[in-house]
């Protein structure tokens, strides 16, 4: 019996991640309040890269990750309490002033990067609060979202003048798919099959979308195991693509 194909969740440093690391290196060169923007379509790895950096970034400068929630509305208090929690406050105050004081003290002591994901949901109030914190503490704020985020930030000249870096994540390339599959399954993915997966779309994204490709690759592993084979063919790859797209 053929050995079962296993899957190990793996983070692969592709071109997007390498550019992200360069951005973070440059953001660390200044002690002034500053912003950066990381934009791109859904499914290209923006969130996963931020989370990876927070866990594995430069010692003492790994940062905190916060996902902007729609339920917060325009509540500055909910926003400030979320930052407090990520900075280690177990039971943040229920007033804005004390929350702000905790954040300022913490980031003045150690001005780590603050990653705000889904930042295109941010109200103007949240941008103003972020600017004040960054100006006082020197902590960089990295705004992560889709393309419309740029336009929102451009409308506030005080915010835009502090935006030192713009990074746009691109869709995966064929070698990225081959490397990801090799590292996560230890199997070689034929280039012609990688090209098929790269071309796959769910109708809402462009070819090379990481989220779609990952679902196809996981489906491919399931099919290989169900057929008790480790040989990847174009026919099996096509079945994986059709099955995966139906489930997305």
Helices and strands as residue ranges (DSSP letters): H 15-27, E 35-39, H 46-56, E 64-67, G 70-72, H 76-86, H 96-109, E 114-117, G 119-121, H 124-137, E 141-145, H 148-154, H 157-160, E 163-168, H 174-185, H 191-198, H 210-226, H 234-247
